[in-house]
Amino acid sequence: MKRTLVEVVLALALVGAGVFGWLNWQKNQKNVGQLTALQAASDAAAAAATKSLQTSGASAKAAEEQAAALRQQLAPMEAQLQELAAAKAGLSSGATLTDLQTAYKSQKELSVDRQVGLAALMLLTKGSKDPATLEAFRKALQVSDAGNRKNTICAAQIALAAGGEKVAVSSDCKPQSAHGEAKESKTEVAEKTDPHSKAEKDGTHPKAEKDGAHGKAESHDKDGKKVALHATPHWGYDGLMGPERWGKEFPTCAKGKSQSPLDIRGPFVKARATVSADYKEGPLKIINNGHTIQVNVAAGSKLRIDSMPYDLLQFHFHRPSEEKIDGKPMAMVIHFVHKNPAGKLAVLGVLLKEGNENPGIKTLWDNLPKGEGPEVSPEGVNFNPGKLLPREFDFYSYEGSLTTPPCTEGVTFYILKATVNVSNDQVTKFPFPMNARPVQPRNGREIVMN
């Protein structure tokens, strides 16, 4: 009996130990599973951390390279700022400005270079908010078309914009960003938020003109040749930006008293002045600038007015003729634009009468640009502007202005009496159906006839 009891106790103990062992094994298995899962999660986290570190390292390297590039671009800007600060400090007393203004008082009219130079000195001395400084730059901008200087346009536009004036800055004049892109002006930013403002400006507004190419004003490069300036006020020959509205953006066009073109009619003043042309052949350089077809001329061609030489800069076409003779226009006119060493402009006008085909114009029309754009130079094509002149050089002459904005005055016109033929087909092929400013009031001006 006693032995049987002992065996029962041992059996129960053995069963308890087995149950305890099985429970511990299960718990261990569970712990092993958790440990395995934790180990996998730890490995994944470590891999992610490694990848993140690698990515961060690449991003940091790229950021460091970009910062180095920016520092390299900022270096010359910092030097320019130091130079500007030194210039402003040196001129802060105003003595140099006073001396220059005193020296210029004896001159009736300043050249464009001197005008913009004086304005720049005023800017450094008085700052961009000074009314007299802004007026000086405004005057430089108005006469810049006669100055043949792109830098004049840029200086005046930037200075006026800095002074708070509502003037668009040409894309060629804008500071470049770190990526080489021109920064947007306040005007352009405003146009993005006010589509009606931009639409009225560029001619896409329902009530505005829809001439496309006529939305660009002109300036000159260093050689006096006209180039398109996309950011200057838009103008055209009809619609809301037609000639009757030019004065809104270009005051001289409305307020000037010696504007061109004129209706050539008596009474005339007799004169013995002589005009002769000595034009040379050179590579053809032709451009559709959005307002006309223009041919830029290499140095060497001259017009002589009473033996005074004027360099031929360029010639361009208007349809119909801007000038009228006794109230009657011709089919077209060619304006040959010249400048003498003193900066005085003279325009020789050749009236084109519809008749036989003109061989010279045929050469030009055969090489017309496909549309508005930069100057093109057809390979192997030369041209002599003298092919477009009549034999006789009797003329009418008067003091006038540019016939396109900004309508700068002080331009002497010589309109030849003899006409040159142009065929109806050639007139039709001219890509501008109408690009002639209406005749302007004579305002008592004398018209000279030789």
C-alpha positions in Angstrom: 0.0 0.0 0.0 2.7 2.3 1.0 4.6 1.4 -2.2 1.6 2.0 -4.3 1.2 5.5 -2.8 4.8 6.3 -3.6 4.4 5.2 -7.2 1.3 7.3 -7.6 3.1 10.4 -6.2 6.0 9.8 -8.5 3.7 9.4 -11.5 2.0 12.7 -10.6 5.3 14.4 -10.2 6.5 13.1 -13.6 3.3 14.3 -15.2 3.7 17.7 -13.6 7.3 18.0 -14.7 6.3 17.1 -18.2 3.5 19.7 -18.3 5.9 22.3 -16.9 8.5 21.4 -19.4 6.0 21.6 -22.3 4.7 25.0 -21.2 8.3 26.3 -20.9 9.1 24.9 -24.4 6.1 26.7 -25.9 7.0 29.9 -24.1 10.5 29.6 -25.5 9.2 29.0 -29.0 7.1 32.1 -28.7 10.1 34.1 -27.5 12.2 32.7 -30.4 9.5 33.9 -32.8 9.4 37.3 -31.2 13.2 37.4 -31.2 13.3 36.5 -34.9 10.7 39.1 -35.8 12.6 41.7 -33.8 15.9 40.7 -35.4 14.2 41.1 -38.9 12.8 44.5 -38.0 16.2 45.5 -36.6 17.9 44.5 -39.9 15.3 46.4 -41.9 15.7 49.5 -39.8 19.5 49.2 -40.2 19.2 48.9 -44.0 16.8 51.8 -44.1 19.1 53.9 -42.0 22.1 53.0 -44.2 20.2 53.9 -47.3 19.0 57.2 -45.7 22.5 58.0 -44.8 23.6 57.3 -48.3 20.8 59.5 -49.8 21.5 62.2 -47.3 25.1 62.1 -48.2 24.3 62.5 -51.9 21.8 65.3 -51.2 24.3 67.0 -49.0 27.0 66.7 -51.6 24.6 68.1 -54.3 23.7 71.0 -52.0 27.3 71.7 -51.2 28.1 71.8 -55.0 25.2 74.1 -55.6 26.3 76.4 -52.8 29.8 76.5 -54.2 28.4 77.4 -57.6 26.3 80.2 -56.0 29.3 81.5 -54.1 31.3 81.6 -57.3 28.5 83.6 -59.0 28.1 86.0 -56.1 31.8 86.8 -56.0 31.8 89.2 -59.0 28.5 90.7 -57.8 30.0 91.5 -54.4 32.9 93.2 -56.3 30.5 95.2 -58.3 28.6 96.3 -55.2 31.8 97.4 -53.6 32.7 99.4 -56.7 29.2 101.0 -56.7 29.5 101.9 -53.0 32.9 103.4 -53.7 31.6 105.5 -56.6 28.6 106.7 -54.6 30.9 107.6 -51.7 33.2 109.6 -54.0 30.3 111.5 -55.5 28.3 112.1 -52.4 29.3 115.7 -51.9 27.7 116.6 -55.2 30.6 118.9 -56.3 31.4 116.8 -59.4 27.7 116.9 -60.4 27.5 120.6 -60.0 30.6 121.2 -62.1 29.3 119.0 -64.9 25.9 120.6 -64.9 27.6 124.0 -65.1 29.7 122.9 -68.0 26.7 121.5 -69.9 24.6 124.7 -69.4 26.3 126.3 -72.4 25.1 123.6 -74.7 21.7 123.9 -76.3 21.1 120.2 -76.5 23.1 117.3 -75.0 24.1 114.2 -77.0 22.5 111.0 -75.9 25.7 109.7 -74.4 26.2 112.9 -72.4 22.5 112.9 -71.3 22.6 109.4 -70.0 26.0 110.0 -68.4 24.6 113.1 -66.6 21.6 111.1 -65.5 23.9 108.3 -64.2 25.9 110.8 -62.2 22.7 112.2 -60.7 21.6 108.7 -59.8 24.8 108.0 -57.9 24.7 111.4 -56.2 21.0 111.9 -55.4 19.6 108.3 -55.6 16.8 106.7 -57.7 13.9 108.5 -56.0 15.1 112.0 -56.9 12.6 113.6 -59.4 15.3 115.4 -61.4 17.2 112.2 -61.8 14.2 110.3 -63.1 13.5 113.2 -65.5 17.0 113.0 -66.8 16.7 109.3 -67.5 13.3 109.8 -69.0 14.8 112.4 -71.4 17.6 110.0 -72.2 15.1 107.3 -73.0 13.1 109.6 -75.3 16.1 110.5 -77.4 17.8 107.1 -77.3 16.5 106.2 -80.7 18.7 108.9 -82.1 21.7 107.8 -79.9 22.2 104.4 -81.4 23.1 102.9 -78.0 21.5 99.9 -76.5 23.2 100.7 -73.1 21.3 104.0 -73.1 18.0 102.1 -73.3 19.0 99.7 -70.5 20.4 102.4 -68.2 17.2 104.5 -68.5 14.8 101.6 -68.2 16.5 100.1 -65.1 16.9 103.5 -63.4 13.2 104.5 -64.0 12.0 101.1 -62.8 14.2 101.4 -59.6 12.6 104.8 -59.0 9.1 103.3 -59.1 8.2 104.4 -62.6 5.9 102.1 -64.6 8.4 101.2 -67.3 9.0 97.7 -68.6 12.7 96.6 -68.6 13.9 94.9 -71.7 14.9 91.2 -71.2 18.3 92.1 -72.6 18.8 94.6 -69.7 17.5 92.5 -66.8 19.9 91.0 -64.1 20.6 87.3 -64.6 19.6 84.8 -62.0 21.9 82.1 -60.7 20.5 79.8 -63.4 21.1 82.3 -66.2 17.5 83.3 -66.5 16.4 87.0 -66.6 14.5 87.9 -63.4 10.9 89.0 -63.9 10.1 92.7 -63.4 7.3 93.9 -61.2 5.3 94.7 -64.4 5.6 91.1 -65.6 4.6 89.7 -62.2 1.5 92.0 -62.2 0.6 90.8 -65.7 0.5 87.2 -64.5 -2.0 88.1 -61.8 -4.0 90.5 -64.1 -4.5 88.9 -67.5 -6.4 92.0 -68.8 -3.4 94.2 -68.2 -1.2 91.9 -70.3 -3.8 91.4 -73.0 -4.3 95.1 -73.5 -0.5 95.5 -73.7 0.3 92.8 -76.2 -2.7 93.2 -78.4 -4.6 90.0 -77.5 -7.4 91.8 -75.7 -10.7 91.6 -77.6 -10.6 95.3 -78.1 -6.9 95.6 -78.9 -5.2 95.2 -82.2 -4.4 91.7 -83.3 -1.4 92.3 -85.5 0.9 89.9 -83.8 4.2 91.1 -85.0 3.5 94.8 -84.4 3.8 94.4 -80.7 7.5 95.3 -80.5 9.2 98.7 -80.4 12.6 99.4 -81.9 16.0 100.5 -80.5 19.5 100.5 -82.0 22.6 98.5 -81.5 26.1 100.0 -81.2 26.3 100.5 -84.9 23.0 102.4 -85.1 21.0 99.6 -86.6 17.5 99.0 -85.3 16.7 96.0 -83.3 13.5 94.8 -81.6 13.0 95.5 -78.0 10.3 93.2 -76.7 9.8 94.7 -73.3 9.3 98.3 -74.4 5.7 99.6 -74.8 3.9 98.0 -77.7 2.7 100.0 -80.7 1.3 99.4 -84.1 -0.4 101.0 -87.0 -4.1 100.4 -86.1 -6.3 99.4 -83.2 -5.7 100.5 -79.6 -2.0 100.9 -80.2 -2.3 102.8 -83.5 -0.6 106.1 -84.2 -3.3 108.2 -82.6 -2.4 106.5 -79.3 1.4 106.5 -79.5 1.5 109.7 -77.4 0.2 107.8 -74.4 3.5 105.9 -74.1 5.7 108.2 -76.1 4.8 111.8 -75.2 6.9 113.4 -78.1 4.6 111.6 -80.6 1.7 113.7 -79.4 3.3 116.9 -78.1 6.1 117.4 -80.6 5.8 120.4 -83.0 8.1 119.1 -85.7 6.7 115.6 -86.4 7.0 113.5 -89.5 5.8 112.7 -92.1 4.4 115.7 -93.9 2.2 116.4 -96.9 4.7 118.0 -99.2 3.0 121.1 -100.7 3.8 124.8 -101.3 4.8 127.4 -100.5 8.4 126.3 -100.8 11.6 128.0 -99.9 14.3 128.0 -102.6 17.7 126.7 -101.6 21.0 125.7 -103.3 21.8 122.8 -101.1 23.2 119.7 -102.8 22.7 116.0 -101.9 24.6 113.1 -103.4 24.9 109.4 -102.4 27.9 107.2 -102.5 26.6 103.8 -101.5 28.8 100.6 -101.5 28.0 97.0 -102.1 28.2 94.7 -99.1 26.8 91.5 -97.7 23.0 91.5 -97.5 21.7 91.8 -93.9 17.9 91.8 -93.8 15.4 91.7 -91.0 11.7 91.6 -90.3 11.5 93.5 -87.1 7.7 93.3 -86.7 7.1 96.8 -88.1 8.9 96.7 -91.5 11.4 95.1 -93.7 14.8 96.6 -92.9 18.3 96.2 -94.4 21.2 96.9 -92.2 24.2 98.4 -94.0 27.9 97.8 -93.4 30.2 100.8 -92.9 31.3 102.7 -96.0 28.1 103.9 -97.7 27.7 107.7 -97.3 25.3 110.5 -98.1 26.8 113.9 -98.7 24.8 117.0 -97.8 26.6 120.1 -98.9 29.8 118.1 -98.7 29.1 117.0 -95.1 29.3 113.2 -94.9 26.6 111.1 -93.3 27.0 107.4 -92.8 24.2 105.1 -94.1 23.0 102.9 -91.2 20.0 101.1 -92.6 17.0 101.5 -94.9 13.5 100.3 -94.6 10.1 100.4 -96.3 6.7 101.8 -95.7 3.4 100.9 -97.4 1.9 103.2 -98.7 4.4 106.1 -98.7 4.3 108.0 -95.4 5.0 111.3 -97.3 2.4 112.7 -99.6 2.9 115.1 -102.5 0.1 117.6 -102.8 -2.1 115.2 -100.8 -1.3 112.1 -102.8 0.7 109.1 -101.5 2.8 106.7 -103.6 2.6 102.9 -103.4 5.6 102.7 -101.0 8.6 104.7 -99.8 12.1 103.7 -98.8 13.7 105.6 -95.9 17.5 105.6 -95.9 18.7 106.5 -92.4 22.0 108.3 -92.0 24.0 109.8 -89.2 26.9 112.3 -89.2 29.9 112.3 -86.7 28.0 114.7 -84.5 25.1 112.3 -84.1 22.7 114.3 -86.4 20.2 112.1 -88.3 19.2 112.6 -91.9 16.6 110.5 -93.8 16.6 110.3 -97.6 13.2 109.3 -98.8 12.7 107.6 -102.2 9.1 107.3 -103.4 8.1 104.1 -105.2 5.5 104.5 -107.9 3.6 101.4 -109.2 4.9 100.3 -112.6 7.6 97.9 -113.8 9.3 95.4 -111.6 12.2 96.8 -109.6 15.3 94.5 -109.9 16.8 95.8 -106.6 13.6 95.1 -104.7 13.4 91.6 -106.4 16.8 90.7 -104.9 15.5 91.8 -101.4 12.2 90.1 -101.7 13.8 86.9 -102.9 15.7 86.8 -99.6 12.9 87.9 -97.2 13.0 86.3 -93.8 10.2 83.8 -93.3 8.8 85.9 -90.5 9.6 88.3 -87.7 12.9 87.5 -86.1 16.6 88.2 -86.0 18.7 89.6 -88.8 19.5 87.1 -91.6 22.4 87.1 -93.9 21.8 84.9 -97.0 25.1 83.2 -97.9 26.8 84.7 -100.9 24.3 87.5 -101.5 25.6 91.0 -101.8 23.6 94.2 -102.3 24.3 97.8 -103.2 21.6 100.2 -101.8 22.4 102.5 -104.8 20.3 100.2 -106.9 17.2 101.6 -105.3 18.0 105.3 -106.1 16.8 107.4 -109.0 19.3 109.2 -111.2 18.1 112.7 -110.3 18.6 114.1 -106.8 16.3 117.1 -106.8 14.5 117.1 -103.4 12.2 118.6 -100.9 13.6 119.1 -97.4 12.2 119.9 -93.9 13.0 119.4 -90.2 11.1 116.5 -88.8 11.2 113.5 -86.5 11.4 109.7 -86.6 8.2 108.4 -88.0 8.0 105.6 -85.4 8.0 105.8 -81.6 9.5 107.5 -79.7 9.1 110.1 -82.5 12.4 111.8 -81.6 12.7 115.2 -83.3 15.8 116.8 -84.9 15.8 114.6 -88.0 16.3 116.3 -91.4 14.3 114.8 -94.2 15.2 114.9 -97.9 12.4 113.6 -100.1 13.5 113.1 -103.7 11.3 114.4 -106.4 12.1 111.6 -108.9 10.3 108.4 -108.2 11.4 104.7 -108.7 9.2 101.9 -110.1 7.9 99.0 -108.1 5.5 96.4 -109.5 2.1 95.6 -108.2 3.2 92.1 -107.4 6.2 93.4 -105.4 3.9 95.7 -103.4 1.6 92.8 -102.7 4.5 90.6 -101.5 5.6 93.2 -98.9 4.5 91.4 -95.7 2.9 94.5 -94.1 -0.4 95.6 -95.7 -0.1 99.0 -94.0 2.8 100.4 -92.0 2.6 104.2 -92.6 2.1 106.9 -90.0 -0.4 109.5 -91.1 0.9 112.9 -92.1 1.5 115.4 -89.2 0.7 119.1 -88.8 3.2 121.4 -90.5 3.1 123.9 -87.7 4.6 126.7 -89.8 7.7 124.7 -90.8 9.5 125.7 -94.0 9.8 123.1 -96.8 12.9 123.7 -98.8 13.1 122.9 -102.5 16.3 122.9 -104.5 
